[in-house]
Amino acid sequence: MKIPNTKCGHPSFIDYGHRKTAHRGDIQRFKCKRCGATFIRKDVDFHCWYSLEVIAFTLCLFLEGIVLRDLADNFRIATSTVYRWALKFGALLHQYCSRFRPMHCKVLHCDELFLKMLKKFLYVWDSYAKESKWLTITPSWQRDKKSAEGLLIESPKPLDDTVTDGCFSYNEPIKKVIGRTNHIVAQDESKCLNNVIEGKQSNIRRFTRPRKGFKSSTNVLLFLKLYQHYHNFINNHCGDKKTTAEKLGYIFYPSGANKQDKIATLLRQAIKNWLKITNRKCEQFPLYLSVKVFISEVAILLYCFV
């Protein structure tokens, strides 16, 4: 076992007693043979004090709608710690999961959801492919053609039908992005055709309602994208033993894995992917860079939707 010293980087060390903590128990201390500095072993895979299982379980409860205060009270940690985990590892999960997307589907259902944020309404454009059960979410400040086009670009391309609620913003983007398709407007007697996407919107409201709105543009995009990945990569739907991503072959979980194990597996894959892209070592994984990269992506996306 080689644990590099955080000060001089020398791998040779000796045991140097234990450090007693309130929540993490006794922690083994080490002493560097070259410089004499004492240090403890952090989990170098993601540079955090807490184990990956604790972080994965906390994120699982957070994605199921539990508020930060309740999570902090149950795990006896600060609310700022849970918030940093949601930002840091949420950005990593988004960076990894956003690479996967089905190219085609038979029928695509599209609709909009209104959320209150910063004393005004945010339009959450969402689409759902019924056959593959793939959900796509793109927030926007406007209910215009550009926002509808952004949703259709990120969604699978329907081969047969495109079902919408009759919003005027869909007409031109459907012709531009999809091309030839049977555009069905779910209104009056045929309004029940879009009940599938309406049911998914009730789950989104259940996720956002305990938070009573969002306070920044970065948070709303990150958390809504996190819920999208939770639906596609983590949650088993009614009657299914596999997630949507497992059925499509994007990821493979161990047999009998629960939601916590799935999030832990995704985090390991996301960290490996990030280290491979940046050509870094595990001990060089910074606390801020994943959030910094995501914030830059957020700025670009929000600029496109304004």
N, C-alpha and C positions, 0 to 999 in steps of 0.2 A: 504494500500500500504506500503510495507516494502522495504526500500532501504538500504542495509547494508553499513555502513561506510567503505571506502576503507582503513582506517588506523587502527581503533580498532575493526571493525566488529560489532559494536553495532547497533541494528535496530531502536532505538528511536532517532528522530530528529525533528527539527522545520524549517519552511520556513525562509530563510535568504536573501531576496532580489533576484535580477536578475542579470545575466551577459550578457552584450550586445556584440554580435559578428557580423561580417560583412556578413557571408554567412548563419549562422544558426539561426539568429534572437536572441530574448531574451531567455536566458536559466535560469530556476529556480535554485537557490542555496539553499543548506540546511546546517544546523549546528547541529552537534552531541551534544546530551544532556550530554553525559558522558565526552568526552575529549575536546569538544569545537571546533573540527576541522570542517572546511567548505568543502563542496564537492558538485558536481552536479551529476545528474542521467545520467549514460551511459546506453545504451541498453545492458543489461546484457546477452541477448541471444547470442551475438557475439562480445561484447566488442569493439564497434566502436562508433565514434561520430556520423556518418551519419546513417540515417534510412536504414532499410533493402530494402525499395522500391527504394531508390537512388542507392544503391549498385547493386540491381538486374537489374535495367535499364541500368546502366553503363556496367555491364557484358554482357547484351543482345546486346548492340551496339558493344562491343568489339568482341563478337563471330560472329557478322555479318560482320566483316572486318574493322571497324573503328579503326584508329590508336590511340595510347595513347595521342599524342599531341592534336588531335582534341577533344577527350573526355575531356581532362583537360581544354581546352579553353571553351568548352560549359558549363561545370559544375563549372567552376572557382575553380578548385582544382589543386593541383600539379600533375605532371605526375608520380612522385614516389608513390603518394597515389593510383592512378589507377593501377599502376604496382603491388603494395603490395596487393590490392584487388584481382587482377587476380591470384597472387600466392597463397594467403591464402585461398580464397573461391574456387578457382579452385582446390586446393588440397583436400578440403573438398568434393566438388562435385565428384571428381574422386574416392575418398575413398568410397563414398556412392553408386555411380552409377555402379562401377565396380563389385558389388556383383551380378548384374542381367545380365543374358545372356541366350538366347534360346539354348536349347541343340541340336535340330535337325532342318533341313530345307530340302527342296526338291532339290534345285539347288543352288550351291555356286559358285560365280564368284570371281576370284582372279586376282590381277594385282599388278604392282609396279609403284611408282611415284618417280621422282628424284627431290630433293630440294638441293639448294646450301646453305651450312652452314660451317662457319669457313674455307673458302677457299677450300672446298672440297664438294663432293656430299653425301647427305644422302638419303638412300633408304627407302621410305615409303611403306611398304607392307600393302595392304588393301584388304578386302574381303567384299562381299555384298550378302546377301540373298534376292533374288528378292521378294519372297512371303511375308515375314515378314518385308522387307525393313530395315534390321538390318545391320549396318555398323561397321566394325572392322578395326582399324588402329594400326599397330605396326612398329615403325621406327627402322632402323638398319643401321650400317655403312658398312655392307657387303651384297653382293647379292649371298648368299650361301644357302646350304641346312638347316643349323641350323636356319637361319632367316625365311625361308619358313615354317619350322616346328613350330616355335614360333607363326606364324600367324595362322596356321591350328589348333593349340591347343586352341587359344583364340576364334576362330570362331565357329559358329554352325556346327555340323557334317552333311554333305549332305547325304541324303538317296538315291538319284538317280544319279545326274550328278555333276561333278566338272569341271568348265570351267576355263582354264588358258590361258596365252598368249604364251605358248610354252617354257617358261624359263626352263633350265635344272635343276634348284634347286627344282622343284616341284615333280619330279618323285618319288624319294625314300620317302620323307616325306608324300606324299599322301598314299602310301602303308603302311607306319608305323603308321600314326595317324588315317586315315580314314578307311583303309582296302579296302573292296570291294566297288568300285564305278566306274562309267563310266567316265573316264578322257577324256574330250573333249579339244582339242587344237584349239584355235581360231586363225588361220592363213590363209593367202591367201583368198580363197573364203568364208571361214567360219569366217573371222575376225569380222564380224558384231555381232557374238554371244556374244562378250564381250563389246558391246557398253554401257551396263547398268553401269558397273563399271567405264568405261571411262567418263561417264557423272558425276559420283560422284567425280572423280578426278578433273574435271574442277572446281567444287565447293571448293575443298580443295585448289587448286591453287588460287582461288579468295580470300580465307581466308588468305593465307600466302604471297601473292604478295605484299600487302601494307607494310608489315613489312620488306621486302627486306632481307630475311634471318633471321637466329637466331644466337645469340652470345654465347649460352651456351647449354650444353646437357640437363640440367634440364628444360630449357624453351621449347625446341623443343618437348620433350616428354609430358610435361604438356599441352602445348597449342594444340598439335595434339590430345591428349586424350580428352581435353575439347571440341574440335570440334566433335569428335566422340559422346560424350554424348549430345552435342547440336543437332546433327542429330537424335539420337535415342530417346531422352527424351523431347526435347523442340520444335523442328521445325515440323510444320504440312506439310506433303508432298502434292503434287498435287492431288486434289480431295478427300483428307482425312480430316475429321473433328477432328481426334484424332492422337496423336503421335504414334510412333511405340511402345514405352513402355506402353502407355495406352491400345493399342490393345492387348498386351501380358499380361496385368493385373499386371504390376510391380508397377505402381503408378496411382493415381486418382487425377485429377485436378478439381477445381470448374467449373461449367458450364459457358461458355463464357470467360474463362481465356485466356489472351494474353500471349505473350512470357515472358514479365516481371513478370506476376503473376506466371507463371510456374517455373521460376528460383527462385523466392522468396519461393515458396512451396518446391522446391528441397533443398534450403538452410536450411529451417527449419527442414526438415526431416534429412538432413545430420548432422546438429548440434545436434539434439536429438540422432541420432545414435552414434555420437562421444562421447557425454556425457554418454550414456548408456554403451559404451564399456569401457571407462576409469573410470567410476564410480565417476564422478565429478559433481559439481553443476555449474549452469549457470555462476555465478560470478567468477568461477575459470577457465573460458575458456581463455587460453593464446593466445597471438598474433602470436607466432612463432611455436607452437608445430605442427600444422597441416602441415605447410610447411616443418618442420624438419622431420616428418614422411614420407611425400611424397618424400623428397630428398633421404632418405634411400632406398625407393622403387625404385627410379630412378637409384641409384647406382647399385642395384642388377640387374635391367633389362638391363642397358647398359653393365654391365659386362657379362651378358649372351649373348649379341648380338655382342660383340667385336670379 
